[in-house]
């Protein structure tokens, strides 16, 4: 073989090797985190841990039931607020690619996505917590809804944009009114994409801590009143991990593992929904 | 003509400043197949889409003139009502991918929220599929997704979906250009059957097809209706030089 061809083949192999090496490197941080949290957290997790409240300092054991339920509630109400607005916004953006309002919305959504979560927390503190003069789970939900909104809007928009225009025309040519074309044809056809965007957004906000610091605030007791302070997993991790007590560190590790499993589970569900409800054209 | 169902009077269509259909006057007789042919970009598809007011959905599009369906101007009716009376089949088969074959056929009723009992629906589905010559092929798989069908079957499914609404006029926009020769010929045979109940307007850039399927042919060139006559006359004795050139393949 001629030397210059050998040299080129060598270069090509070298490049391939680099690509493989670096992409493997991408998975390393995740596996390290998983390994470390599993090692620290797995021993703490049992049924007792999930259904009991934290014990006072000095007593061993205790659980994170309040944080688990709190997180579920706060995220649920956040999703309840963000999903309708986000999906509708996404529909509008995919339908109106060039209008001035669409461009403004797109810009606003992009900036919102880049807004630091602590800023969102502070703003909600001044908007809701101060006027009501109490920390509340609901204000936390509002903060998380704001965090969630841009993800839902953009994923809905991107999904619906990819649907062929012929689909909409087919509906309109049948004499369907616009809202039925959107709600009964376009949205169902893009369902898997829209729903996976929503699940990813839920996974994303489940671990947000900063917006909850001065909104939901945290609560050592069990509470389901959304107008009162409520505990949540990230807050519990933050508060207990920074405390000086070993028992509380244990709780924080266990909670961290639960949170991680939650996010992992949601991601797996996303993968499954995308595959199951994929529409073939 | 006494049995005219559709008639356009000095009809113009625009995309923004672009004048794509110019002063078209045409009368479509009932229960006929009318072929609209012409080279690419001559406004034939645009004209077709003006008939059921699909043209105006494109940003910046506008029209002028009258389009009379049974002497009523469609531009004075509600577009949804117009599209109930004038069905459309597109260039590429576009069944709803989220619906079964059965639901695709009654989509016009179902998605419009019209309540019907199961027996009525069954009748409409069977009749429409039979008229579209698809019933025998799909009667055992009515509840499978429509997108599992072949291209030609999908196109017939789209025809069934359009005629399920019992339109008076059916517009077909190059209905066979995405299909293989066998599917094409089955659709052409189907058109002959359909004209017993409906009036068909078929856009095609394929002259042989126009000659095979139509009773009357309209030749469009650069947005103008150059010639409109019985298909036999048109292909044997064209009156206009440009029609003659097109038919003899001197330009395309």
Interface residues (C-beta under 8 A of the other chain):
Chain A: X98 X164 X166 X167 X169 X170 X171 X172 X173 X174 X175 X176 X177 X180 X181 X184 X185 X188 X189 X191 X279 X280 X281
Chain B: X52 X54 X57 X59 X80 X81 X82 X83 X84 X87 X88 X90 X92 X94 X95 X96 X97 X98 X107 X108 X111 X112 X113 X145 X147 X148 X158 X161 X162 X165
